[in-house]
């Protein structure tokens, strides 16, 4: 790793002869508050030759790691120049890594540290926090073992970090075990356990710890609101929210998100309107919540409002609104959002790239979907999945299969969604043999257990080609209950190929699974009519009348130019 180079500051006088440590007074180091000031004194120390004094170099390390400066690159460079860094210096750099979201580097640094030093009560909380952020529970347990071995298990900061780590990694029983061993349980410790229980869905235990707490803060209340909201117990979450002595943005956002997940988008909107202030997380919760509840136009309108009066949209916002546009299939709006991304310099990487491909595919512009796909420099499996599914959706089987083969040549291993896209492509193109081949490849070569959707695609392939007996046999041998789509495929194939026996069998099973499926009665009636069984047609229509099932009128929509 290259050492960063510093130029001496022109604002500081350069000495004409070698100087002693006293030339760089301690008060000068103490007075540095900004990065610019630290850099000036650092440059001066290099020219005077005082930097390499252990006390001076260690002090510069601490200054660069301070929250007011927080320059990891300079801190790391200074650390490398220290001849024999002591444990304090290792601790400073370790903590700086964690605070800069470089937890993997922090854990690696810790393993270097233990070769020369025994960690202390300042080292351990930082590395435990790093393990928690990485969800590296096995490494965290190893550190816990070291804690016990070196006798730091009674330090309250180490104990608190252990409770937090186990809670965040889902090892709530271990968190509780450490918690119970602690004599005086402070507020931070109790909050860590409440948060852990809430994350794991064990909200009753979270409430029990909450009720036993001698004092509570805003985090305590908010963790409960969030926990009950995520578990779908929205009324209890609202009760706790209403009892809060004060509220912050996190508690409002947690409740809004909870209402959206439980279908209460009207109440969520009321809360949104009542909020004193909103952040981008609030807006994202509302837009994604509307999309989740199928309120696509509401999501789009709220996004337009955000552009006028809210904070700057982020990747999460764009993913949510693109999903809403996909639901509406309004290509013009999708292109407009894409143009906003281009103007803002937002690259279609990661999930955002997948969302764009999905949007263009669902809006019918496969060419645009392919253009986005080709523009992504570092393609991940999700991008390949999205374009293969999109091509399959539009019957472009050869193109989808070609990309599937190219993906495998790139060394990416297809998973369940990839095969679903390929099977759908085979279904739309009537490629029966290839469909069977890919289904078998998925199971035998890739070890993927087929889901009901994979069986539905395979059965649809067979039914479209008239292989009804084979489709029926697969349906009866499935390890799970066939769903509505499978029975509809079998019934549709039977109607198209005039197999009344299998058609009646499929219709009977479909009525058992989903008795209100209008298409079932319509196809059954059409099948009987094609076979000249008019008495059966009358019987089906009478059954529809008794069950008050009406054939809905079809509808369609067009996208009008310049429409808002």
Secondary structure in CASP SS format (residue, H / E / C, confidence):
PFRMAT SS
TARGET T0000
AUTHOR 0000-0000-0000
METHOD secondary structure of the structure
MODEL  1
X C 1.00
X C 1.00
X C 1.00
X C 1.00
X C 1.00
X C 1.00
X C 1.00
X C 1.00
X C 1.00
X C 1.00
X C 1.00
X C 1.00
X C 1.00
X C 1.00
X C 1.00
X C 1.00
X C 1.00
X C 1.00
X C 1.00
X C 1.00
X H 1.00
X H 1.00
X H 1.00
X C 1.00
X C 1.00
X H 1.00
X H 1.00
X H 1.00
X H 1.00
X H 1.00
X H 1.00
X C 1.00
X C 1.00
X C 1.00
X H 1.00
X H 1.00
X H 1.00
X H 1.00
X H 1.00
X H 1.00
X H 1.00
X H 1.00
X H 1.00
X H 1.00
X H 1.00
X H 1.00
X H 1.00
X H 1.00
X C 1.00
X C 1.00
X C 1.00
X C 1.00
X C 1.00
X H 1.00
X H 1.00
X H 1.00
X H 1.00
X H 1.00
X H 1.00
X H 1.00
X H 1.00
X H 1.00
X H 1.00
X H 1.00
X H 1.00
X C 1.00
X C 1.00
X C 1.00
X C 1.00
X C 1.00
X C 1.00
X H 1.00
X H 1.00
X H 1.00
X H 1.00
X H 1.00
X H 1.00
X H 1.00
X H 1.00
X H 1.00
X H 1.00
X C 1.00
X C 1.00
X C 1.00
X C 1.00
X C 1.00
X H 1.00
X H 1.00
X H 1.00
X H 1.00
X H 1.00
X H 1.00
X H 1.00
X H 1.00
X H 1.00
X H 1.00
X H 1.00
X H 1.00
X H 1.00
X C 1.00
X C 1.00
X C 1.00
X H 1.00
X H 1.00
X H 1.00
X H 1.00
X H 1.00
X H 1.00
X H 1.00
X H 1.00
X H 1.00
X H 1.00
X H 1.00
X C 1.00
X C 1.00
X C 1.00
X C 1.00
X C 1.00
X C 1.00
X C 1.00
X C 1.00
X C 1.00
X H 1.00
X H 1.00
X H 1.00
X H 1.00
X H 1.00
X H 1.00
X H 1.00
X H 1.00
X H 1.00
X H 1.00
X H 1.00
X H 1.00
X C 1.00
X C 1.00
X H 1.00
X H 1.00
X H 1.00
X H 1.00
X H 1.00
X H 1.00
X H 1.00
X H 1.00
X H 1.00
X H 1.00
X H 1.00
X H 1.00
X H 1.00
X H 1.00
X C 1.00
X C 1.00
X C 1.00
X C 1.00
X C 1.00
X H 1.00
X H 1.00
X H 1.00
X H 1.00
X H 1.00
X H 1.00
X H 1.00
X H 1.00
X H 1.00
X H 1.00
X H 1.00
X H 1.00
X H 1.00
X C 1.00
X C 1.00
X C 1.00
X H 1.00
X H 1.00
X H 1.00
X H 1.00
X H 1.00
X H 1.00
X H 1.00
X H 1.00
X H 1.00
X C 1.00
X C 1.00
X C 1.00
X C 1.00
X C 1.00
X C 1.00
X H 1.00
X H 1.00
X H 1.00
X H 1.00
X H 1.00
X H 1.00
X H 1.00
X H 1.00
X H 1.00
X H 1.00
X H 1.00
X H 1.00
X H 1.00
X C 1.00
X C 1.00
X C 1.00
X H 1.00
X H 1.00
X H 1.00
X H 1.00
X H 1.00
X H 1.00
X H 1.00
X H 1.00
X H 1.00
X H 1.00
X C 1.00
X C 1.00
X C 1.00
X C 1.00
X C 1.00
X H 1.00
X H 1.00
X H 1.00
X H 1.00
X H 1.00
X H 1.00
X H 1.00
X H 1.00
X H 1.00
X H 1.00
X H 1.00
X H 1.00
X H 1.00
X C 1.00
X C 1.00
X C 1.00
X H 1.00
X H 1.00
X H 1.00
X H 1.00
X H 1.00
X H 1.00
X H 1.00
X H 1.00
X H 1.00
X H 1.00
X C 1.00
X C 1.00
X C 1.00
X C 1.00
X C 1.00
X H 1.00
X H 1.00
X H 1.00
X H 1.00
X H 1.00
X H 1.00
X H 1.00
X H 1.00
X H 1.00
X H 1.00
X H 1.00
X H 1.00
X H 1.00
X C 1.00
X C 1.00
X C 1.00
X H 1.00
X H 1.00
X H 1.00
X H 1.00
X H 1.00
X H 1.00
X H 1.00
X H 1.00
X H 1.00
X H 1.00
X C 1.00
X C 1.00
X C 1.00
X C 1.00
X C 1.00
X H 1.00
X H 1.00
X H 1.00
X H 1.00
X H 1.00
X H 1.00
X H 1.00
X H 1.00
X H 1.00
X H 1.00
X H 1.00
X H 1.00
X H 1.00
X C 1.00
X C 1.00
X C 1.00
X H 1.00
X H 1.00
X H 1.00
X H 1.00
X H 1.00
X H 1.00
X H 1.00
X H 1.00
X H 1.00
X H 1.00
X H 1.00
X H 1.00
X H 1.00
X H 1.00
X C 1.00
X C 1.00
X C 1.00
X C 1.00
X C 1.00
X H 1.00
X H 1.00
X H 1.00
X H 1.00
X H 1.00
X H 1.00
X H 1.00
X H 1.00
X H 1.00
X H 1.00
X H 1.00
X H 1.00
X H 1.00
X H 1.00
X C 1.00
X C 1.00
X H 1.00
X H 1.00
X H 1.00
X H 1.00
X H 1.00
X H 1.00
X H 1.00
X H 1.00
X H 1.00
X H 1.00
X H 1.00
X H 1.00
X H 1.00
X C 1.00
X C 1.00
X C 1.00
X C 1.00
X C 1.00
X C 1.00
X H 1.00
X H 1.00
X H 1.00
X H 1.00
X H 1.00
X H 1.00
X H 1.00
X H 1.00
X H 1.00
X H 1.00
X H 1.00
X H 1.00
X H 1.00
X C 1.00
X C 1.00
X C 1.00
X H 1.00
X H 1.00
X H 1.00
X H 1.00
X H 1.00
X H 1.00
X H 1.00
X H 1.00
X H 1.00
X H 1.00
X C 1.00
X C 1.00
X C 1.00
X C 1.00
X C 1.00
X H 1.00
X H 1.00
X H 1.00
X H 1.00
X H 1.00
X H 1.00
X H 1.00
X H 1.00
X H 1.00
X H 1.00
X H 1.00
X H 1.00
X H 1.00
X C 1.00
X C 1.00
X C 1.00
X H 1.00
X H 1.00
X H 1.00
X H 1.00
X H 1.00
X H 1.00
X H 1.00
X H 1.00
X H 1.00
X H 1.00
X H 1.00
X H 1.00
X H 1.00
X C 1.00
X C 1.00
X C 1.00
X C 1.00
X C 1.00
X C 1.00
X H 1.00
X H 1.00
X H 1.00
X H 1.00
X H 1.00
X H 1.00
X H 1.00
X H 1.00
X H 1.00
X H 1.00
X H 1.00
X H 1.00
X H 1.00
X H 1.00
X C 1.00
X C 1.00
X H 1.00
X H 1.00
X H 1.00
X H 1.00
X H 1.00
X H 1.00
X H 1.00
X H 1.00
X H 1.00
X H 1.00
X H 1.00
X H 1.00
X H 1.00
X H 1.00
X C 1.00
X C 1.00
X C 1.00
X C 1.00
X C 1.00
X C 1.00
X H 1.00
X H 1.00
X H 1.00
X H 1.00
X H 1.00
X H 1.00
X H 1.00
X H 1.00
X H 1.00
X H 1.00
X H 1.00
X H 1.00
X H 1.00
X C 1.00
X C 1.00
X C 1.00
X H 1.00
X H 1.00
X H 1.00
X H 1.00
X H 1.00
X H 1.00
X H 1.00
X H 1.00
X H 1.00
X H 1.00
X C 1.00
X C 1.00
X C 1.00
X C 1.00
X C 1.00
X C 1.00
X H 1.00
X H 1.00
X H 1.00
X H 1.00
X H 1.00
X H 1.00
X H 1.00
X H 1.00
X H 1.00
X H 1.00
X H 1.00
X H 1.00
X H 1.00
X H 1.00
X C 1.00
X C 1.00
X H 1.00
X H 1.00
X H 1.00
X H 1.00
X H 1.00
X H 1.00
X H 1.00
X H 1.00
X H 1.00
X H 1.00
X H 1.00
X H 1.00
X H 1.00
X H 1.00
X C 1.00
X C 1.00
X C 1.00
X C 1.00
X H 1.00
X H 1.00
X H 1.00
X H 1.00
X H 1.00
X H 1.00
X H 1.00
X H 1.00
X H 1.00
X H 1.00
X H 1.00
X H 1.00
X H 1.00
X C 1.00
X C 1.00
X C 1.00
X H 1.00
X H 1.00
X H 1.00
X H 1.00
X H 1.00
X H 1.00
X H 1.00
X H 1.00
X H 1.00
X H 1.00
X H 1.00
X H 1.00
X H 1.00
X C 1.00
X C 1.00
X C 1.00
X C 1.00
X C 1.00
X C 1.00
X C 1.00
X C 1.00
X C 1.00
X C 1.00
X C 1.00
X C 1.00
X C 1.00
X C 1.00
X C 1.00
X C 1.00
X C 1.00
X C 1.00
END
